[in-house]
């Protein structure tokens, strides 16, 4: 597998090194254990002759030439975790050049992979329009605003699409590397994951902090505060709209536009977050916790936790020991 990693100025150091280390290990173990039947030929390319990471470290990069025709192109994240940093970065000359290069490589048959903020760079090309994708969860509202034609699901860690694959936040770079290795050899991916004490995760929903998402819009911020005060009472769209001096239709539309979900679904997110907190930090049993977040019985809460987080009560409590 011929892989080109596109290194841009100010990229997130850990994302790049996680990719390089995992793919290097895969190539090494393939040679030692499988006779080199699966190879990972990885090169790092830059739009500039000299590229520095977000921590100021020099990154040795190759110049893109006409004969470079990779099977996969990987776009690591920029070290710009806030909207006010990211939006100007996307207008940089080297980023614009990178998007043009991605389109050219795609037209030559390359598949495109990106993690975290790297998904924004791929979305800038238009190649993700009408495709499924994920990105770093706390920038999901900005992503939806900027790329309304992309079908975003920030709850998922890995989302294959018609052009390649996108991965979730931060350490999603490692999930992405393992996913790429698994496409070539599931056995090899298993070996690498054991050495790195890591494995593919299907969801990043367990890490999402709902109030961070709400900060992207004043109405949603107010709705979040109202919802937290009414977790035990239950949800009514009309009551919420009345309290916020808006209409149910407007609240519904704003939630869909900013959060990609209905007001009820976001209300349930807050219930899940509160239930997680109580599971970790209180001695309450599941029935008492259910009552605290507005459910009549623990069975309903158990089902919601399993659906949203992919874990049961016992697993969630054990995760903090």
Buried (B, 14 or more C-beta within 10 A) or exposed (E): BBBBBBBBBBBBBBBBBBBBBBBBBBBEBBEEEBEEEBBBEBEBBBBBEEBBBBEEEEBEBEEBEEEBEBBBBBBBBBBBBEBEEBEEBBEBEBBEBBBEBBBBBBEEEBBBBBBBBBBBBBBBBEBBEEBBBBBBBBBBBBBBEBBEEBBBBBBBBBBBBEBBBBBBBBBBBBBBBBBBBBBBBEBBBEBBBEEBEBEBBEBBBBBBEBEEBBBBBEBBBBBBBBBBEBBEEEBBBEBBBEBBEBEBEEBBEBBBBBBBBBBBBBBBBBBBBBBBEBBEEEEBEBBEBBBBBBBEEBEEBBEBBBEBBBBEBEEBBEEEE
